[in-house]
Amino acid sequence: MLTADLIRPRLGWGGGKVWTRPLGVKDEKYLKMAAELIALYCDHVGGKRGDLKEALSDYEGESLDYPVIRGLARTLADGCRFASEPPCEPEALRERLFLQAAERGPVVARPDLLHRTTRDEVIAGAAAELGLSTQTVEEALYADLSEEQVLQEVPRLSPRELIERYNLELARGLLYWASEMRIFVGDGYKDVFKFIKLFKLMHTIREARGIGGEPGRTGGYEITLDGPISPFVQATIRYGRQMAKFLPALLLCRNWKMEADIHIPPPPGMREAQKGPLLYRLDPRSGLRSHYQASGPFDSKLEEDFATEFEAKYSRARRQWELRREDEVIPLGDTVMIPDFSFTHVKEGRRALLEIVGFWHPNYLKRKVEKLRQAGRKDLIVLVYEGVKCSQGDLAEVPGEVLFFKKKPVLKKVLEAVERCAVPAAPAKSSAPPQPPAPGG
């Protein structure tokens, strides 16, 4: 990730707002620069990091574009694999050599009448004891230092892809100075909350506001994330990195918006400093691309087969219920539940939710049942595979209907339960005040 000195030169300021100045992905100048840096890194595969650093310094020279050169190089380096695999522990080797040198007196490069012990002799003695060559001992002596690490692999990126990744690093680097991040998401809820939990971000959630600012089923949610400069957060830098790591997850959504309050000192020469935070906004028009892997459309073959059977049996012209995948979020304090499917009546708008409990580990099943109880939704139908160790008694406190199936769900029975449980669409309430997510799932 980029450091502050590489982010600041690429920022724009004005009108109470702050923004990044990304590189053009079609700009021939920067495409050429990216291609040359990729080639430079590839040429140094098998070489030491220190040698690569010197080559980068030579490439940069006196260029005024040094913030971009260093930023592109840093972005590329973050994806590289450096390693050091010496045949013996460098720290233990140094201790052995220094003790031998202390026992044998002053060690010199060239012997004389008073100083007989040379460095080469000490190295050769240690090599003989370890059964290694003197060259191997020399290479292992400081192999644990960063400059001595060997470049083993360079990410396969085109010049355009490197520029796109650099632009993303700029965009998320600005979140280091955020006190609050507010996002709207209209899809991809599972991925969004998976990464919120992964990066242990404190959050609140509410259903997106409709016309006139009233809550309404608009097909989206507003989520507030507390930033590294929030009064709720102590470890500012570490938490800021977590906020920055989250941004690529937001880009996995098709319909999203983000705004954040940024507290960053103004650049030198700015006449009047902005009082209060600067507003930082992003949306799909920003042209940012995520390098995170999105989840598949289904979590299991069971869910996929259920959706496929529904689509095959009920054509759009004759169906009464519209089936959708993971389109509602149920806040549960420090976590959320996202039911597998929803059913919406085509004419009346009534809705019911469906959660399929299939072939899962007992610990997962225990957490799932607890979430179902906590959700307290009578419009949530639970479809349970009889093969799991779960009985009616285990689900006694679940408010909604519970259906069991042997080999595959019976669609007719599911739709009958949907008809009984469906309720008029109602706005969801916002979640509890911010608190760190629970370790369980």
N, C-alpha and C positions, 0 to 999 in steps of 0.2 A: 504494500500500500504506500501511497505517496506521503512524503513528509511535508510539514507546513511550508518549508522554504521552496518546495516545488509546486505548491498549490497557490500561494499568494500571487505570484506573477501572472497567473492565468485567471484572475478574478476581475469582475466588473462591478462597479458601485454606482448608486444614484437613486434618488427618489425613494429612499427608505428600503431599497431592495439590494440584494447581492446575487450575483450569478457567476457561473464559470464561463470561460471562453474556450470552448472545445476546438480541436483541430478539424479542418474539413477533410472528410474521408476521401474526397476526390482531388484534394490539393496536391499537385504534382511535387511540389517542394517537400512536403512532409511525407508523401508516399516514398519518395526517393530516400529521405532520411531514415524512415522506418526500415526500408529494404536494406540499407547499408548497415544499420545496427543489427538486424537479424543475421546478416552475413558475417559480421564481425564476431558475434557470439558463436555462430556455428563453426567458424574457423578456430575457435579456442576450446572446442570440446576436447577433453583430455588434458587441458592445460590448467594451471593454477589460477585461482581467483585474483591473486595479486597481479599476475601478468595481464589478465583481462582488464583489470582496473587501470593499469598503465596504458593499455591500448585505447580504452575509452577516453582517457585524458588526452591522448594524442589526437583522437578523432575530433574531440570537442575544440581543441585549440583555443583560438581567441573569438570563437563565434558568439554573437550576441544572442543567439537562440539557445544558449546553454540551459535555461530552465526546461525547455522542451526536450532537448537531447537527453538531459539527465532524467527527466520524467519518463520518456519512452524507454530508456535503458533500465530504469528502476522497475517499470511495469513488466518488461521482458524478464528481468532477473527474478522477479517474484514467482514466475512460472518455471524457472530453471531448477534443475536438480544438481546440487553440489554435494559432494561426499568426500570423506577421507576414511580409508580403511587400512591403517597401518598394521603391520604384523604384530606389533606390541603397543602397549599403552604409552603414549608420548610422555605423560607426566612421570610415570614410573621409570621410563628410560632416562629422562633427564636426571632424576634423583640418583640413579645408578652411576651415571657418568660423572656427576658432580662429586659424589662420595669417593669415587676412584681417583678423581683429580685431586681432591683434598688429601687423600692418603699418600699420593705420589709426589706431592709438592707442586710448585707453580707449573702450569702447563703453558707451553709456548708454541708458536707456529714453527720456529726454527731453533734447534738445540744449540747450546753453547757450553762452555766449560762448567758453568754454574747451574744451568737449567737443561737437564737432559730429557725430560718428559715432553713429548709433543702431543698436540691435539690428535693427530692422525693415529698415534700409538694408543691413546685412550679409546678412540672410536673403534680401532681394530680389535682391542681387547674385549670390548663389550660385544662386538659382532661375533667374535669367536665363542663367547660364552652363550650367546643366544642362538648360535647356529645360523646367523644371517650374514649377508654381504655388507661390507662397509657402506656401500651406496644406499642400501636399504635402511641402514641405521641412520644415515644422514637425512634421508627423506622422512623417516618416522619421528625424528627428534622434535620437530615443531609442527607435526601434521595436524594438531588440534587447533591451530590458529586459523582464523578465517581466511587470511591471505593464502594459506597453504592448501585450502580445500580445492578439490579438482572438479571442474565442470564436467558433468557426465551426460546431461541431457538438456536440450533447448526445446521449449514448446513449439509445436508446429503451428505457427501463425503466419498468415499472409500480412503484407504491409498494411492493408486496410484493416484487418482484424486487430493488429497491434494498436493502430490509431483508435479504433472503437474501444478497445480495452482501456487505453490511456484516458479517453474521454470519460469512461465510467469511473475510473480511479479519481479523476478530478471531481466529478459530481458527488461521489460519496465522501471524499475527503473533507468537503466543506461541512459535513455533519459532525465533525470533531467539535465544532463550536456551537452545536445546537442545544437549546434549552428545552425545546419541545418539537415534536414532529407529528403532523396531522396528515393522515392519508385517507383517501376514499378508494375502496375496491369494489368492483362490480362483478368479479368472477375470481376464480383461482383461490378461493378461501382456504382450502386445505394447505396449499403451499405457503401462503402468507402466515398462517398461524403455526405451521410446522417450524418455520424459520424464526418467528417471534419467540417460540419456546426454546429453540436450539440456542439462540443468542441471549436468552434470559433477559428479555426486555420487558420492562413494566409497561402495562397498557390498560386502556379502557376502551370499550366498544359500545356503539349504539347503532341502531338502524339509521340509514341515511335519511336526511330531512327531505320532505316533499315540498309541494307548493305552499308558499306562505310560511315556510320554516317549520311546518308541523311534521311529526314523524309519519312515515308512510312506507308501504312496501314498494320501494323504488328499485329493488333488485341490487342493492348495495349496502355497504356498511362504512361508517366513519370510525376510524381507530386513532386514538391518540397515544403516542409513545413518548415517554419522558426521556429527555436527552441527557448528555453527560454533564450539563451545567445546571440541571434541575436541582432544586433543594432536596429532592428525594434521593439523589445519587451522591455517593461519596467518592468512588474511584473514577475521577473525571476522564482521564486519558483512556483507561481500559474500557470503560463503558462507551466512550465515544467511538472506539474501534468496533464495538459490537453494533452500534447504530449504523456505522458505515458498512459493515458486513451485511446488514439486513437489506440495504437498498437493492442489490441485484435480485432478491426474492420478489420485491414489489414489481420489478420489470417483467416477471413471468406472467403477470395478469395482462389481459387485453384492455380492460377498462379500469384506469387508475388515475389518481391525482395525488400529489404530495405538496405540502408546504411546511416549512420549518422556520422557527425563530432562531436567528444566528447572532451570536455575540462575538464578534471578531474586531480587534482594533483596526481603525482605518489605516490605509497606506500612508506613508510619508508624503507630505505635500498637500493632503486634503485639508481645505480651509476649515470646515466645520464638521466636527464629529457627530454622527447620528446618535441622538439620545434614544436609548432603548434598543431592542433587537432589530436586525435587518430581516426582511422577508425573503425567503428562498423558495422558489416554486419549480416543480417539475411535472411533466405529464408525458403521454406517449409521443407528442410532437417534439420532445427533446432529442429524439433519435438515439437514445441510449439502448444498448443491447446487453442482456444478461448472459453470463457464462455459467449460471447455475442450471442444473437439470430439472426440468419440470416433472411433476408426477404424471403417471399414466392416467388414462380416463377412468380406469377401474382398479380397485385394490386387489380383487380376486376374480377368478374365473366364475365363481358363483354369482357375483354381482353383474358381471358382463353377460352371463347367460340369462339372468332375470330381465335385464334391459332389452336384450335381443328378442326374447320371447314376447315381451310386451309390444314391441314395435311390429313384430310379425303378425300378432293376433289382432291388433287394433290399429287399423289404418286411420290416418288423420281425419278422414271424412266421417267416420262412424264412432270415434272414441269420445267418451264423456270426460275422461281424465287425462290431463297432460302430465307425463312423467319427466322429471328433471333430476339431474345428478348433482348432489351436494350444493344446493342453492340457498341454504339457510344456516345461519350460525346461532347456536344457543350459548350465550355467555354463562359460565359457571364459576364466577369469582375470579380465581387466578388462572383459569384455563377455559377452554370452550369445547363444545360438542358440535360436530357437523354430521347430521344424519346422512345416510347413504343416498336416499332418494326423497323426493317430494312428489305428491299428487295434488294437482290443482284442477278443480272442476272447470271445464271449459266455459260454461255459461254462468254459473253462480259464484265462481271465485273461491269456494270453500277449499281448504287445504288440509292435508294430513301428511305426516312424515313417516318414513320407514327406515328402520335400522336392521341390517341383517347380521346375525351373530352366527358365523360359520365355524370353520375348522381352526380354532385358536387355542393357544396355550392357556392353562388354568389361571395364571397370573393376569394375563390380558383380559380374560373373561371376568375376573373379579373386579378389575378397574372399570370395565365396560358396564357392569351391573351397577356399580356405585355411581357412575355418570348418569345412567338412566334414572336412578332414584333422585339424584340431585336435580336433574332437569325438570322433573315434576310436570311433564307435558302429557295430558290426556290424548292429545292428537298425534302422539308418537307411537307407532306400532312397532313391536319388536318381533322379528322373524328369526326363530331359533332352530338350528340344526339339532336333531335328536341325538346325534352322535357326541355332542359336547357334554361334559359333565355338568349339566345345568338342569334343574327341575323347576316345576311351577313354584315350589316353595322359595327357591332362590330369587325368583322374580316377583314375589308376592307384593312387595312395596313399590313396584313399577306402576305408575298411574295408568299408562295406556294398555291397549290390548296386547296379549302375547300369543303368537301362533307358533306351533312346532311343525316341522316337516322332516320327512325321512330322507329321500334322495334329492328332491328339488322342490322349491316352493310351488304350491298350487295357486296359480294366478287368480282363479275365480275366488278362492277364499280370501286372498289378500285384498281384492277389490271390494269384497263384501265388508271386510273390516275397515277399509278406507271410507266406505259410505257411512259406516256407523260412527267413525271417529273424527271425520273432517269437520273443521270449524271455520267460521268466517275469518279471513285474514285480519290479524291484529298487529299493531306495531310492537316491536320488541323493546324492552327496557334496556337502558344502558347498564353496563356492568358496574361492579363495586369499584371503589377508589383503587388507584394503582398499588400493586403489590407484586413481589417477584413470583414467577411461575413455579408451580409445584413440580418436584422431580418426577412424579409419576405421569403416565399417559392416559 
